[in-house]
Every structure is written in C-alpha cells, then in structure tokens.
Amino acid sequence: MTTRFESTDLCNELPAPGYYPGTISSARWRRSESGHRMLQLLYALRTVAPAYGCVAEYFVLEGATERGAAMARRRLAEVYRACGLDPQPGDTISPAGLVGGRVLVRIEHDEYNGRPRLRVAGHRRPEPEDAVAC
C-alpha cells in the first residue's frame, strides 16, 4: 500500500476568521509552563480542513494577575453560556460538564514561534438551525 500526500497537506492556508460550529471534545485541568493551574478546552471544529479541525483554548485561573484571572473567568462563563449552561456566583467550575457542549467558536489568526495558527477569540450559542448542523 502506498500512502500519498493530499493537496490539503501541502497548503498552509488557515481557515478564514469567523464563527465555526464545534463541539467541546475535552475539558481538563492542566498546569501552565509557570506551574499555574489552568483549564484546557479542545474544540472539534466542523466545516474546516481536517488539519485545522481541533483548536485548544486555555484559561489560567490561578496564579495569574487578579485582572488576568477575572478575564479568564469571564471568558469561561461565556463558554458555559454558549453551551446552554447558566453559571451562578459560587458555582464550582466543573470542566466535565462542558464536554460534548456545542458552540459556535470565533476563530482568528495568530502567530506562535513564527508560524501561523488559529486562536479562539470568542464563543456564542448556536442558533437552532446551527445546532442541527453541528
């Protein structure tokens, strides 16, 4: 059996910035390079080339500056709402409750170590017709 490159393997063109339907495929606690506790979400995106079908987002909730942690919690609350959940003050942040959640993920272009990559820039709840397509 011979395995061959496909045309999409040789193209470095990122998907256009915008909203894409996705599902949260993983949500777990991790440690940042600085040793701080953070939450990592992996989104499985549809309607993009397979090479870009998974994008990660990180929320540093401990060890960051007060402002940074507050911004991370605000962005995370946006994810919960986009999944149809309604977090309340005092609720425990439970990553397991996000797995399988369907969201529209806003993607932008970014650069890391001199290479282009996708960056999660926002979330919103799918409209009923988008949810069916997810």
Residue pairs with C-beta under 8 A, 6 or more apart in sequence:
8 49
8 50
8 51
9 51
12 116
14 52
14 109
14 116
14 117
14 118
15 45
15 48
15 49
15 52
15 107
15 118
17 106
17 107
17 108
17 109
17 121
18 106
18 107
19 104
19 105
19 106
19 107
19 124
20 45
20 46
20 47
20 48
20 104
20 105
20 107
21 45
21 46
21 47
21 102
21 103
21 104
21 105
21 126
21 130
21 133
21 134
22 43
22 44
22 45
22 46
22 55
22 102
22 103
22 104
22 105
22 134
23 43
23 44
23 100
23 101
23 102
23 103
23 134
24 41
24 42
24 43
24 44
24 79
24 83
24 98
24 99
24 100
24 101
24 103
25 42
25 43
25 44
25 54
25 99
26 40
26 41
26 42
26 99
27 39
27 40
27 41
27 42
27 95
27 96
27 98
27 99
28 39
28 40
28 95
29 37
29 38
29 39
29 40
29 95
30 37
30 38
30 39
30 40
30 58
31 37
31 38
32 38
32 58
32 60
32 63
34 63
35 63
36 60
36 62
36 63
36 64
37 60
37 61
37 62
37 63
38 58
38 59
38 60
38 61
38 62
39 58
39 59
39 61
39 76
39 93
39 95
40 56
40 57
40 58
40 59
41 56
41 57
41 58
41 59
41 79
41 95
41 98
42 54
42 55
42 56
43 54
43 55
43 56
43 57
43 103
43 105
43 120
44 53
44 54
45 52
45 53
45 54
45 55
45 105
45 107
46 53
46 133
46 134
52 118
55 105
55 107
55 118
55 119
55 120
56 120
57 79
57 120
59 72
59 73
59 75
59 76
60 68
60 69
60 72
61 69
61 72
61 73
61 76
61 93
62 69
64 72
73 93
76 93
77 87
78 122
78 123
79 98
79 101
79 103
79 123
80 86
80 87
80 98
81 87
81 125
82 101
82 103
82 104
82 123
82 124
82 125
83 98
83 101
83 102
83 103
83 125
84 101
84 125
85 97
85 98
85 101
102 126
102 131
102 134
103 123
103 124
103 125
103 126
104 123
104 124
104 125
104 126
104 130
105 120
105 122
105 123
106 120
106 121
106 122
106 123
106 124
107 118
107 119
107 120
107 121
108 118
108 119
108 121
109 116
109 117
109 118
109 119
110 116
110 117
110 118
110 119
111 117
126 133
126 134
